[in-house]
Amino acid sequence: MSTENELSSVLSRRQAINDALEDGVEVKPRFRAATSIYTEFHEFTRKQIKQYETEFNKYDEGGDGFLDLTELKLMMERLGAPQTHLGLKSMIAEVDEDKDNKISFREFLLIFRKASAGELSDDSGLSQLARLTEICVHEVGVVGAKSFFEAKIEEQNKGSKFEQELREEQEGRRREEEERARRRQAFKQTASVFQ
């Protein structure tokens, strides 16, 4: 398809969407754009998200990337806050955007977002889940700032936070590779003595 035809196709589709919206017709998107968990949940650090993922995977016994009703039941029992069947269903319904009666990892993170924003009632099952699976602050540090100015500085540095974490991970991998190369060289030297 030539560039002109492609542009014409896109503009025609856009015009059809605008016309439909003006007529009050619901327009369904062709596709759903994929968004990175790290981008969508910018209030959490990469380390926190990875720890939440570890916690999620601990209870995702089926390994399908979802917590179904049974897995959620076991999770709440192991956390010491057993729920009734109806309580579990209401927990899922409270975050279940896709109505599949399961909690995806994205929806799991939504629980913690809602908890930190104070959107969950204290006696709800989701509030208990968030409280009981809370990440140890000593391990990940404090995300919030104590004063207005610290909050401003943190907001400005949020974009570079992920870049810094990525650089730290890359640096760690580079050091591991250098250590492996050093050990291989030492082994070769030792092996040459015995030949």
Residue, then its C-alpha position, 0 to 999 in steps of 0.5 A: m500500500s502506498t503512503e498516499n493510500e495509507l494516509s487516505s485510508v486512515l483519514s477516511r476511517r477517522q472521518a467515519i468515526n467522527d460522523a458516527l460519533e456525531d450521529g450518536v453511534e457507539v464506535k468500537p476501537r479496532f484494537r486496544a493499545a498495549t501499555s506497559i505496566y510500569t508506565e500505567f502504574h507510575e506511582f510504583t517503582r519497578k522494584q515494587i511492581k516486581q515484588y507485587e508480581t512475585e506476591f501475585n505469582k505466589y498465589d497464581e497456582g494455575g500459572d495462567g496469569f489470573l487469580d480465579l475464585t479458588e486461588l483468591k480464596l486460598m490467598m485470603e485464607r493464607l493471609g489470615a482473612p478468609q472470605t465468604h463466597l459472596g465476599l470473594k465475588s464482590m472483591i473480584a467485581e470491585v476490580d474486574e474491568d473485563k467481567d471475566n471473574k478473575i483478577s489479572f496482574r493489572e487488576f491486582l495492581l489496581i487494588f494497591r492503587k485504590a488502597s493508596a488513594g483511599e478508595l477502598s472501605d476499611d472493612s472490604g476484602l480488597s482493603q484487607l488484601a492490600r494491607l496483608t500483602e503490603i510491601c516491606v518499606h525497609e526493602v523498597g524504601v518510601v515512595g511518598a515525600k514528607s514535604f511539598f518540596e520533596a514531592k515536587i522534586e520527586e515528581q520531576n525525577k519520576g521519569s528518570k527513576f525507571e531509567q536509573e533502575l534500568r541502568e542499575e540492572q544493566e550495570g549488574r548484568r555487566r558486572e556478572e558477565e565480567e565476573r564470569a569472564r574472569r572465572r573462565q580465564a582463571f579456569k583456563q589458566t589452571a587447566s593449562v597447568f595440568q596439560 
